């Protein structure tokens, strides 16, 4: 991770954001109208969100974190922040995709 320069980090973050937007745009027509957003310890759903709100929230959080990392890093994005941005993208895709199978 130390050998990746800032320009490459920015390209990776932008590419992952575009990947997230494309995947969610493809999944959107297949998503249920209500997406589970919070679960209890027993596994039951505590809160649902409209699919548009859930998708926009995922895109917004990822975009905001990526922009924060890009604009606040002088020399290089700190490794922890870079990894969190990457993980958030994949967790968002997995969590929203899971709603296709959970009712």
N, C-alpha and C positions, 0 to 999 in steps of 0.2 A: 504494500500500500504506500510505502514511503517513496517509491520510485515513480509514482504517477504524478505528473505535473498538473498545475492548476487548469491549464487549457483542456487537457484530457479529462480531468474531473468534471469540468463544465459540460463538455460534450457528452459524457456519460450521463450526467444528471438530466440534461435536455432530452437525450435519447430515451431514457427511462420514463420521463414525463410524457413524451409522445407515445411511447408504448402503452402506458396506462390509459391515455385518452383513446387510443385506437381500440384496445381490448374492451374498455367499458362501452364504447360506441357500438361495437359488434355485439356485446352481451345485452345491451339495453333493451332491445325488443323482446328478449326471452326472459327477462327478470320478472318476478312477481310484482304486483302493484305495491305490496308492503314488504319491506326488507327488515329482518330482525336486526336490531342495533345493540341490544343489551340483553344478557342472559343472567338468570339467577344461579345460585350455587346448585340448585336442583336440576338445572338444565332447561328450565322453562323460559320463554321469552318475556322479558319485562317491558320492552319498549320496541315499537316498530317505527320506521320512517318510510315516507313515500319514496319510490325508487328514484325519482328525479333528485330529491333532497339528498339521498344517500350517495348517488353518483357525483353530484356537485360537491358534496362535502369531501369525498375522497380526492377528487381532482383539486379542490381548493387547498386542502391540507398539504398535499404533495407539492403543488405549485408554490405555496407560500414558503414551505421549508426549503425547497430548492432555491428559490429567489433569495431567501435569507442567507443560505450558505454561499451563494455566488457573490452577493453584494457585500457581505461582511468579512469575507476572507481577503486579506491583502496579498499574501504570497501564495497560500495554498489552503484548501479547505481542510480543517482538522480531520484526522482519520475517523474519530468517533462520529462527527456530524455527517461525514460522507457515508459511512456505513448505515447510520440511522436513516438517511434519505433513501438509500437503496432498499433497506428492509421495509420501510413504510410503503414503498411502491408495490412490492410483492405481497405484503400483508393486505393491502387494499384490494389488490386483484383477487387474492384468495378469499378474503372475507366476503366480497360482493359476489364472487362466483359461487360460493357455498350456498348462497340463498337460492340458487337454482335447485338445490337438492333438499333443503330444509324447509319444511312447511309448518 
